[in-house]
Amino acid sequence: MSALTLTHARFLLLETVRVPVALIGTLFFPAAAMLFFVVPFASDDPVAATYATASMVTFAVMTSNLFGHGVGVAADRALPWDAYTRTLPAGPGPRFAGRIIVGLVMTVASLLPVVVIAALLTDASTTPVGLLLGAGAVVVAAVPFTLMGLVVGYGLPMKAALAVAQVLFFPLAFFGGLMSSPINPPGIVQAVAPYLPTRGAVELMWAAVADYSPDPRSLVMLGVWTVALAGLAVLAYRHDEGRRFR
């Protein structure tokens, strides 16, 4: 990892921290979901609490990466500094890599309140191996939502990116099954969920921390979404570069 990449990462992280509302939002929404949807209804049931906590971890990963990259990249594109850095001899790579690093840092920050609330206020539990597998599942789950955020961020201006991120977020969370039980979800969730990236991500999380066998369709579709979003992210970046730097 180059010193230039770390310099960009430090700069972007300082930019984020200097806008407290962005940091508070990243930490607040997953924690609030835990407090309002998990603690009152599933805290006394170890199995239900463990599944629900894994769902909220996936919720936090999606929130952090979809909004962080989607809105963050769109906001950067509106600034002269971003255009300038893309013309430098080093190219856009170090800044792009720095943004990914900052996204991972913010993802970890958004997970901490969820884990603390689960440990203190619920009977959720897992093994040390489950924790390690869960950390790996977080990394895998972050990939498609990072790419989705980059598609939104490079493809749309700031105001449109915020609106589209919001429009994508709630249907993906609900129809992907993050708000319902993995054992007996609503019929519409059962029908639609296997084809959404949120379902594959949350099933990986459930399998990591609990006794759950993922649906092969969900895992295949998670891979399909990841490849498709990677292609769209490249196209969005090249379109933005061609439009702004012709």
Secondary structure by P-SEA (a helix, b strand, c coil): ccaaaaaaaaaaaaaaaaaaaaaaaaacaaaaaaaccccccccccaaaaaaaaaaaaaaaaaaaaccccaaaaaaaaacaaaaaaaaccccaaaaaaaaaaaaaaaaaaaaaaaaaaaaccccccccaaaaaaaaaaaaaaaaaaaaaaaaaaacccaaaaaaaaaaacaaaaaaaccccccccccccccccccccaaaaaaaaaaaacccccccaaaaaaaaaaaaaaaaaaaaaaaaaaaaccc
